[in-house]
């Protein structure tokens, strides 16, 4: 292999598990990897993860949610694929932008080094320069951890994924056998006569082997568990041991996947192959909190209206998950009712009126904003518990300015540049910015909380640190007018308004930040937990009134 200088150190890292996918995308590679990581963490290992996205975008920040779902924000401001959110939730870790490798990042870095003359006149090529940069990124993210899970996005055979698979082939050449594992996740469909078909898996593995990669583990995604005969056939034709073929059937909730793969013995097999059995906590002594949390029985049920403009659950995935986490802590089943902000005059208004609570999430652009404002007005005037997030926070300010402060035509300057009352305006530092990607106020920032407020009660502290993703904020020129009419900005970061509430409302709470990004099973986001508890308190009070 050529040896041009690439700043690549092959000694970094410890144990590596690569997860690839075959047959089709969207099979659940990330959930499979995250579930494996959760079990390895339960066994006492320090686990981290890397997500490889073969697209040319530098990050996910400029993508429409219909492309890859929500844009997930990391603590350092990295805008990434939603799979990193699953890794943070399953592993209960905080990741950084270094844990997301994209083709855009890799090629940009190598080209910048070439322009700076770092390659000393050498021809810059996919091998070794791009592949070494890919390996460098993986090893640096893995440094200091026992095990690193690396999910390769896309499907084996995609042309954009070829440099990554070549990098993995080189990785295997550099590592001892007991330090590296290749897991391949494939689809095992049913034929019309109910037979589990293995041919797609065979073809996918053949594609992998043609580029020099032999999977150590095969995970079959199917509606049901794989039949023993199916496992044996896959093992025979894909050249793996029968006990290296595992089922990952459909389950009721993604948080049950670790329990399913644990029953299959995937974690024990991984530890055996990585020579980690002697270092693992004995099974009887391992942490069972995850199982206790996700399998507890619910005693209550509530309906939450989510008022947005993307009719796609993945566009608001972290909100759905944060509601689940609040449901775990309150033993409550959360039913999310989709309310299309563009169709509020249609049947969606009925969903709003039937809900026990209302959430208006973040977003960008003018479409659907009037519907969101109408939903906020309904929640405010009818004492319905309300949670506004980022844009939802901003539209709550607009609604209050219009309908309580009588500022006719009040709006956000983002939606209506010529509004007579720009109660939401662009951040001062954004005026001269021209590039769209990675230029907003991003990542974790601290908010000071006013003592004695609802925010103080929600966070049980006089400060909080949450993740942001916005370019506009409350216009300081209108703060006195807004507060004079009853709105309270109970959380601030300097002269920036971060939290709002209405003291005379059962629960009316808005945050400029995105608390959903830090929510975890067993550690629900404080605003989401308080929101659900306010609904349960309201229902309990209504029940007492009826029975009195």
C-alpha positions as CSV (number, residue, x, y, z in Angstrom):
1,X,0.0,0.0,0.0
2,X,1.3,3.5,-0.8
3,X,2.8,5.3,2.2
4,X,2.3,9.0,1.4
5,X,1.9,11.0,4.7
6,X,-1.8,11.2,5.8
7,X,-1.5,11.9,9.6
8,X,-3.0,8.4,10.2
9,X,-2.1,6.6,13.4
10,X,-3.2,2.9,13.2
11,X,-2.4,2.3,16.9
12,X,-5.4,4.3,18.2
13,X,-8.5,2.5,19.6
14,X,-9.2,-0.9,21.1
15,X,-12.1,-3.1,19.9
16,X,-14.1,-2.3,16.8
17,X,-17.5,-3.5,15.7
18,X,-18.5,-2.5,12.1
19,X,-22.2,-2.7,11.2
20,X,-23.2,-2.7,7.5
21,X,-26.5,-3.2,5.9
22,X,-27.7,-5.1,2.9
23,X,-30.7,-5.6,0.6
24,X,-32.4,-2.2,1.4
25,X,-31.9,0.9,3.5
26,X,-33.9,1.6,6.6
27,X,-33.6,-1.9,8.1
28,X,-32.6,-0.7,11.5
29,X,-28.8,-1.0,11.4
30,X,-28.5,1.8,13.9
31,X,-31.0,0.4,16.4
32,X,-29.3,-3.0,16.1
33,X,-25.9,-1.5,16.7
34,X,-27.2,0.7,19.6
35,X,-28.9,-2.2,21.2
36,X,-25.7,-4.3,21.0
37,X,-23.9,-1.3,22.6
38,X,-26.4,-1.0,25.4
39,X,-25.9,-4.7,26.3
40,X,-22.1,-4.3,26.2
41,X,-22.4,-1.2,28.4
42,X,-24.5,-3.3,30.8
43,X,-21.6,-5.8,30.9
44,X,-19.3,-3.1,32.2
45,X,-17.6,-1.8,29.0
46,X,-17.1,1.8,28.0
47,X,-18.8,1.9,24.6
48,X,-18.9,4.7,22.0
49,X,-20.2,4.9,18.4
50,X,-19.5,6.4,15.0
51,X,-22.0,6.9,12.3
52,X,-20.8,7.0,8.7
53,X,-23.0,8.9,6.2
54,X,-21.8,8.5,2.7
55,X,-23.5,11.6,1.3
56,X,-21.6,14.6,0.1
57,X,-23.2,17.0,2.5
58,X,-20.7,18.1,5.2
59,X,-23.5,17.6,7.8
60,X,-27.2,17.1,8.0
61,X,-28.0,20.7,8.8
62,X,-29.3,21.8,5.4
63,X,-31.3,18.7,4.6
64,X,-35.1,18.6,4.5
65,X,-36.5,16.3,7.1
66,X,-38.1,14.2,4.4
67,X,-34.6,13.2,3.3
68,X,-33.2,11.8,6.5
69,X,-35.7,12.7,9.3
70,X,-34.9,15.2,12.0
71,X,-31.6,17.1,12.2
72,X,-30.2,16.0,15.6
73,X,-28.0,18.5,17.4
74,X,-25.0,17.4,19.5
75,X,-23.6,19.2,22.5
76,X,-20.8,20.8,20.4
77,X,-23.2,22.0,17.8
78,X,-22.8,19.3,15.3
79,X,-25.9,18.9,13.1
80,X,-26.1,15.1,12.4
81,X,-28.3,12.2,11.3
82,X,-31.0,11.1,13.7
83,X,-29.1,7.8,14.3
84,X,-26.7,9.6,16.5
85,X,-29.7,10.5,18.7
86,X,-30.5,6.8,19.1
87,X,-26.9,6.1,20.1
88,X,-27.0,8.9,22.7
89,X,-30.3,7.6,24.1
90,X,-29.4,3.9,24.1
91,X,-25.8,4.3,25.4
92,X,-26.6,7.3,27.6
93,X,-23.6,9.2,26.4
94,X,-22.9,12.6,24.9
95,X,-21.3,12.4,21.5
96,X,-19.5,15.1,19.4
97,X,-19.4,16.0,15.7
98,X,-16.3,13.9,15.5
99,X,-18.5,10.8,15.9
100,X,-20.2,11.5,12.5
101,X,-18.2,10.9,9.4
102,X,-19.5,12.1,6.1
103,X,-18.1,12.1,2.6
104,X,-18.3,15.9,2.6
105,X,-16.2,16.2,5.7
106,X,-13.6,13.7,4.5
107,X,-13.2,15.1,1.0
108,X,-13.1,18.7,2.2
109,X,-10.4,17.9,4.7
110,X,-8.2,16.1,2.2
111,X,-8.7,18.7,-0.5
112,X,-7.8,21.5,2.0
113,X,-4.6,19.7,2.9
114,X,-3.8,19.3,-0.7
115,X,-4.3,23.0,-1.4
116,X,-2.1,23.8,1.6
117,X,0.7,21.7,0.1
118,X,0.7,19.1,2.8
119,X,1.1,16.2,0.4
120,X,4.4,17.5,-0.9
121,X,3.5,17.2,-4.6
122,X,2.2,13.6,-4.4
123,X,-0.9,12.6,-6.4
124,X,-3.8,12.7,-4.0
125,X,-6.0,9.6,-4.4
126,X,-8.9,7.7,-2.9
127,X,-6.3,5.2,-1.7
128,X,-4.5,6.0,0.6
129,X,-5.6,9.6,1.3
130,X,-9.4,9.3,1.5
131,X,-9.3,5.8,3.1
132,X,-6.7,6.8,5.6
133,X,-8.7,9.9,6.6
134,X,-11.8,7.7,7.1
135,X,-9.8,5.3,9.3
136,X,-8.2,8.3,11.2
137,X,-11.6,9.7,12.0
138,X,-12.8,6.3,13.3
139,X,-9.8,5.7,15.4
140,X,-9.7,9.2,16.9
141,X,-13.4,8.9,17.9
142,X,-12.7,5.4,19.4
143,X,-9.6,6.5,21.4
144,X,-10.0,6.0,25.1
145,X,-13.0,3.7,24.9
146,X,-13.2,-0.1,25.3
147,X,-15.4,-0.7,22.3
148,X,-16.4,1.4,19.3
149,X,-19.4,0.6,17.2
150,X,-19.2,1.9,13.6
151,X,-22.4,2.0,11.5
152,X,-21.9,2.4,7.8
153,X,-24.9,4.2,6.4
154,X,-26.6,3.1,3.1
155,X,-26.6,-0.3,1.6
156,X,-23.7,-2.5,0.4
157,X,-23.4,-2.0,-3.3
158,X,-24.1,1.8,-3.2
159,X,-21.4,3.5,-5.2
160,X,-20.9,6.3,-2.7
161,X,-20.2,3.7,0.0
162,X,-17.3,2.0,-1.7
163,X,-14.4,4.1,-0.2
164,X,-15.8,3.3,3.3
165,X,-15.9,-0.4,2.6
166,X,-12.4,-0.3,1.3
167,X,-11.3,1.5,4.4
168,X,-12.9,-1.2,6.5
169,X,-11.1,-3.9,4.5
170,X,-7.8,-2.1,5.3
171,X,-8.9,-1.8,8.9
172,X,-9.3,-5.6,9.1
173,X,-5.8,-6.0,7.6
174,X,-4.4,-3.8,10.3
175,X,-6.1,-5.3,13.3
176,X,-5.8,-8.6,15.2
177,X,-8.8,-10.9,14.6
178,X,-10.0,-10.6,18.2
179,X,-10.1,-6.8,18.0
180,X,-12.5,-6.4,15.1
181,X,-16.0,-7.8,14.2
182,X,-18.1,-7.3,11.1
183,X,-21.8,-7.4,11.6
184,X,-24.1,-7.4,8.5
185,X,-27.8,-6.6,8.9
186,X,-30.0,-7.8,6.1
187,X,-33.7,-8.3,5.2
188,X,-35.2,-11.7,5.4
189,X,-38.6,-11.4,3.7
190,X,-41.5,-13.8,3.5
191,X,-42.7,-15.3,0.2
192,X,-46.4,-15.4,-0.5
193,X,-46.6,-19.0,0.9
194,X,-45.1,-17.8,4.2
195,X,-41.5,-19.1,3.7
196,X,-38.6,-17.0,5.0
197,X,-36.4,-16.3,2.0
198,X,-32.6,-16.1,2.3
199,X,-31.7,-15.3,-1.3
200,X,-31.5,-11.5,-0.7
201,X,-29.1,-12.1,2.2
202,X,-27.0,-14.4,0.1
203,X,-26.7,-11.8,-2.6
204,X,-25.8,-9.1,-0.1
205,X,-23.1,-11.1,1.5
206,X,-21.7,-12.1,-1.9
207,X,-21.5,-8.3,-2.7
208,X,-19.5,-7.8,0.6
209,X,-17.2,-10.7,-0.1
210,X,-16.5,-9.4,-3.6
211,X,-14.8,-6.4,-2.1
212,X,-12.8,-8.4,0.5
213,X,-15.1,-8.3,3.5
214,X,-16.4,-11.4,5.2
215,X,-19.1,-10.8,7.9
216,X,-18.5,-12.5,11.2
217,X,-22.1,-12.0,12.3
218,X,-25.4,-11.9,10.3
219,X,-28.5,-10.3,11.8
220,X,-31.7,-11.0,9.9
221,X,-34.5,-8.4,10.0
222,X,-37.8,-10.1,9.7
223,X,-41.3,-9.8,11.0
224,X,-40.7,-12.8,13.2
225,X,-37.7,-14.7,14.6
226,X,-35.7,-16.6,12.0
227,X,-36.6,-20.3,11.8
228,X,-33.8,-22.7,12.7
229,X,-33.8,-23.9,9.1
230,X,-33.5,-20.4,7.9
231,X,-30.5,-19.7,10.1
232,X,-28.8,-22.9,8.9
233,X,-29.3,-22.0,5.3
234,X,-28.0,-18.5,5.8
235,X,-24.9,-19.9,7.6
236,X,-24.3,-22.5,4.9
237,X,-24.5,-20.1,1.9
238,X,-22.8,-17.1,3.6
239,X,-20.0,-19.1,5.2
240,X,-20.6,-18.2,8.8
241,X,-21.3,-20.4,11.8
242,X,-24.9,-21.2,12.5
243,X,-24.6,-19.6,16.0
244,X,-23.4,-16.4,14.3
245,X,-26.8,-15.9,12.6
246,X,-29.2,-13.9,14.8
247,X,-32.8,-12.8,14.6
248,X,-33.9,-9.2,15.0
249,X,-37.7,-9.4,14.5
250,X,-40.2,-6.6,14.6
251,X,-41.0,-5.5,18.2
252,X,-43.6,-3.2,19.7
253,X,-41.1,-0.5,20.6
254,X,-37.5,0.1,19.6
255,X,-36.5,0.1,23.3
256,X,-37.4,-3.6,23.4
257,X,-34.7,-4.4,20.8
258,X,-31.9,-4.8,23.4
259,X,-34.1,-7.3,25.2
260,X,-34.7,-9.2,21.9
261,X,-31.0,-9.4,20.9
262,X,-30.1,-10.3,24.4
263,X,-32.5,-13.3,24.3
264,X,-30.8,-14.2,21.0
265,X,-27.4,-14.1,22.7
266,X,-25.9,-11.6,20.4
267,X,-24.0,-9.7,23.2
268,X,-22.5,-12.9,24.6
269,X,-21.3,-14.0,21.1
270,X,-19.8,-10.5,20.5
271,X,-17.9,-10.7,23.8
272,X,-16.7,-14.2,23.0
273,X,-15.4,-13.2,19.5
274,X,-13.7,-10.1,20.9
275,X,-12.1,-12.1,23.7
276,X,-13.8,-10.0,26.3
277,X,-15.7,-12.6,28.3
278,X,-13.2,-12.7,31.2
279,X,-13.5,-8.9,31.6
280,X,-17.3,-8.7,31.5
281,X,-19.5,-8.3,34.6
282,X,-21.1,-11.7,35.3
283,X,-24.6,-11.9,33.8
284,X,-26.3,-12.1,37.2
285,X,-24.7,-8.9,38.3
286,X,-25.3,-6.8,35.3
287,X,-27.5,-3.6,35.3
288,X,-31.2,-4.4,34.6
289,X,-32.5,-0.9,34.9
290,X,-33.2,-0.7,31.1
291,X,-35.4,-3.8,31.2
292,X,-37.2,-2.5,34.3
293,X,-37.9,0.9,32.6
294,X,-39.1,-0.2,29.2
295,X,-41.3,-3.1,30.4
296,X,-43.2,-1.5,33.2
297,X,-46.9,-1.4,32.9
298,X,-48.7,1.8,32.4
299,X,-51.5,3.1,34.6
300,X,-52.5,6.2,32.7
301,X,-53.0,7.2,29.1
302,X,-53.0,10.7,27.5
303,X,-53.4,12.2,24.0
304,X,-50.8,14.8,22.9
305,X,-51.4,16.9,19.8
306,X,-48.2,17.5,17.9
307,X,-48.8,20.5,15.6
308,X,-46.2,20.6,12.8
309,X,-45.8,20.6,9.0
310,X,-43.9,17.4,8.3
311,X,-46.3,14.4,8.2
312,X,-43.4,12.1,9.1
313,X,-42.6,10.7,12.6
314,X,-38.9,10.8,11.9
315,X,-39.1,14.5,11.4
316,X,-39.9,14.9,15.1
317,X,-38.3,11.7,16.4
318,X,-36.6,13.1,19.5
319,X,-39.9,14.7,20.6
320,X,-41.6,11.3,20.3
321,X,-38.9,9.7,22.2
322,X,-38.8,12.4,24.9
323,X,-42.6,11.9,25.4
324,X,-41.9,8.1,25.8
325,X,-39.3,8.8,28.4
326,X,-41.8,11.0,30.3
327,X,-44.3,8.2,30.0
328,X,-41.8,5.7,31.5
329,X,-41.4,8.0,34.5
330,X,-45.1,8.5,35.0
331,X,-46.3,5.0,34.0
332,X,-48.3,6.7,31.2
333,X,-49.0,5.6,27.6
334,X,-48.5,8.6,25.4
335,X,-50.6,8.7,22.2
336,X,-49.3,11.3,19.8
337,X,-52.0,12.9,17.6
338,X,-50.6,14.3,14.4
339,X,-52.1,17.8,13.7
340,X,-51.1,19.3,10.3
341,X,-50.5,23.0,10.8
342,X,-51.4,23.5,7.2
343,X,-54.8,21.8,7.6
344,X,-56.1,23.4,10.8
345,X,-59.4,24.4,9.1
346,X,-60.0,20.8,8.2
347,X,-60.4,17.7,10.4
348,X,-57.1,18.4,12.2
349,X,-58.8,21.1,14.3
350,X,-60.9,18.3,15.8
351,X,-57.7,16.4,16.8
352,X,-56.5,19.6,18.5
353,X,-59.7,19.9,20.6
354,X,-59.6,16.2,21.6
355,X,-56.1,16.4,22.9
356,X,-55.1,16.5,26.6
357,X,-52.0,18.7,25.8
358,X,-50.4,20.5,22.8
359,X,-46.8,20.6,21.6
360,X,-45.7,23.0,18.9
361,X,-42.2,21.9,17.7
362,X,-39.3,23.6,16.0
363,X,-39.0,24.2,12.3
364,X,-38.1,26.7,9.6
365,X,-39.9,28.6,7.0
366,X,-43.3,30.3,6.8
367,X,-45.4,27.3,5.8
368,X,-47.8,26.2,8.6
369,X,-46.9,29.1,11.0
370,X,-50.5,30.4,11.1
371,X,-51.8,27.0,12.1
372,X,-49.2,26.8,14.9
373,X,-50.2,30.3,16.1
374,X,-53.9,29.2,16.1
375,X,-53.0,26.1,18.1
376,X,-51.1,28.2,20.6
377,X,-54.0,30.6,21.0
378,X,-56.4,27.7,21.6
379,X,-54.1,26.3,24.3
380,X,-53.7,29.7,26.0
381,X,-57.4,30.6,26.0
382,X,-58.6,27.1,27.0
383,X,-56.1,26.3,29.7
384,X,-54.8,23.3,27.8
385,X,-51.2,22.3,28.8
386,X,-48.8,23.6,26.2
387,X,-45.1,23.1,25.4
388,X,-43.5,25.2,22.7
389,X,-40.0,24.2,21.4
390,X,-37.8,26.7,19.5
391,X,-40.1,27.9,16.7
392,X,-43.0,26.9,19.0
393,X,-41.5,29.2,21.6
394,X,-41.2,32.0,19.0
395,X,-44.7,31.6,17.7
396,X,-46.0,31.7,21.3
397,X,-44.4,35.2,21.5
398,X,-46.0,36.2,18.2
399,X,-49.4,34.9,19.3
400,X,-49.2,36.8,22.6
401,X,-48.0,40.0,20.9
402,X,-50.9,39.9,18.5
403,X,-53.8,38.8,20.7
404,X,-52.8,40.1,24.1
405,X,-50.6,43.1,23.4
406,X,-52.6,44.2,20.4
407,X,-49.6,44.5,18.1
408,X,-51.4,44.1,14.9
409,X,-49.3,42.2,12.3
410,X,-46.7,41.1,14.8
411,X,-44.6,38.3,13.4
412,X,-41.1,36.9,13.1
413,X,-38.8,38.7,10.7
414,X,-37.9,35.2,9.4
415,X,-41.5,34.7,8.1
416,X,-42.4,38.2,7.2
417,X,-39.5,40.6,6.6
418,X,-41.7,43.7,6.5
419,X,-43.8,43.0,9.6
420,X,-44.6,46.2,11.6
421,X,-43.8,44.4,14.8
422,X,-40.8,42.1,14.5
423,X,-41.1,40.6,17.9
424,X,-38.8,37.8,16.7
425,X,-35.8,39.0,14.9
426,X,-32.5,37.7,13.6
427,X,-29.6,37.2,16.0
428,X,-27.2,40.2,15.9
429,X,-24.2,38.0,15.0
430,X,-26.2,36.5,12.0
431,X,-26.4,39.7,10.0
432,X,-23.3,39.2,7.9
433,X,-23.5,35.5,7.5
434,X,-24.0,34.2,4.0
435,X,-23.4,30.4,4.3
436,X,-26.4,28.4,5.6
437,X,-24.6,25.3,6.8
438,X,-23.4,25.2,10.4
439,X,-23.9,28.9,11.0
440,X,-26.8,29.1,13.4
441,X,-26.6,29.3,17.2
442,X,-25.9,25.7,17.8
443,X,-25.1,23.2,20.6
444,X,-25.2,23.4,24.4
445,X,-25.6,26.8,26.0
446,X,-26.4,27.7,29.6
447,X,-29.6,29.4,30.7
448,X,-30.1,31.3,34.0
449,X,-33.4,30.6,35.6
450,X,-35.4,32.9,37.8
451,X,-36.0,31.6,41.2
452,X,-39.7,30.9,42.2
453,X,-40.9,30.4,38.6
454,X,-42.3,27.4,36.9
455,X,-39.0,27.0,35.1
456,X,-37.3,26.8,38.5
457,X,-39.8,24.1,39.6
458,X,-39.3,22.2,36.3
459,X,-35.5,22.1,36.4
460,X,-35.2,22.2,40.2
461,X,-32.3,24.5,39.7
462,X,-31.4,28.1,38.9
463,X,-29.7,27.2,35.6
464,X,-29.9,24.6,32.9
465,X,-27.8,23.6,29.9
466,X,-29.6,22.6,26.8
467,X,-29.0,22.4,23.0
468,X,-29.9,25.1,20.6
469,X,-30.5,25.4,16.8
470,X,-31.9,28.7,15.8
471,X,-31.0,31.9,13.9
472,X,-33.7,34.2,15.3
473,X,-34.6,35.3,18.9
474,X,-37.0,37.4,20.9
475,X,-36.5,41.1,19.9
476,X,-35.2,42.9,23.1
477,X,-37.2,46.0,22.1
478,X,-40.5,44.2,22.9
479,X,-39.6,42.5,26.1
480,X,-41.0,45.2,28.4
481,X,-44.3,45.3,26.5
482,X,-44.7,41.5,26.5
483,X,-43.9,41.1,30.2
484,X,-46.1,44.1,31.0
485,X,-49.1,42.1,29.7
486,X,-48.3,39.0,31.7
487,X,-45.8,36.8,29.8
488,X,-42.8,35.9,32.0
489,X,-39.4,35.2,30.5
490,X,-38.1,33.0,33.3
491,X,-35.0,31.8,31.6
492,X,-32.4,34.0,30.1
493,X,-28.9,33.9,28.7
494,X,-27.6,37.4,29.0
495,X,-30.0,39.5,27.0
496,X,-31.4,36.5,25.2
497,X,-34.9,35.1,26.2
498,X,-34.7,31.3,26.6
499,X,-37.8,30.2,28.6
500,X,-41.3,31.7,28.7
501,X,-44.3,30.9,30.8
502,X,-47.7,32.3,31.7
503,X,-48.1,32.3,35.5
504,X,-51.9,32.2,35.4
505,X,-52.1,29.2,33.1
506,X,-52.1,25.5,34.3
507,X,-49.0,24.8,32.2
508,X,-47.8,27.2,29.4
509,X,-44.1,26.7,28.8
510,X,-41.9,27.5,25.9
511,X,-38.1,27.0,25.3
512,X,-35.9,28.6,22.7
513,X,-33.8,25.5,23.0
514,X,-34.5,21.9,22.2
515,X,-34.8,19.9,25.5
516,X,-35.8,16.8,23.6
517,X,-32.2,16.2,22.5
518,X,-31.0,15.5,26.0
519,X,-33.9,13.2,27.1
520,X,-33.0,9.6,27.9
521,X,-34.9,6.5,29.1
522,X,-34.7,6.7,32.9
523,X,-33.8,10.4,32.7
524,X,-36.6,12.2,31.0
525,X,-36.3,15.8,29.8
526,X,-37.5,18.1,32.7
527,X,-39.9,20.1,30.4
528,X,-41.4,17.0,28.9
529,X,-41.8,15.3,32.3
530,X,-43.4,18.5,33.8
531,X,-45.7,18.8,30.7
532,X,-47.0,15.2,31.1
533,X,-47.4,15.6,34.9
534,X,-49.4,18.8,34.4
535,X,-51.8,16.8,32.1
536,X,-52.1,14.0,34.7
537,X,-52.7,16.6,37.5
538,X,-55.4,18.3,35.4
539,X,-57.2,15.0,34.7
540,X,-57.0,14.0,38.3
541,X,-58.5,17.4,39.4
542,X,-61.3,17.0,36.8
543,X,-62.0,13.5,38.1
544,X,-62.2,14.7,41.7
545,X,-64.6,17.5,40.6
546,X,-66.9,14.9,38.9
547,X,-66.9,12.6,41.9
548,X,-67.3,15.3,44.5
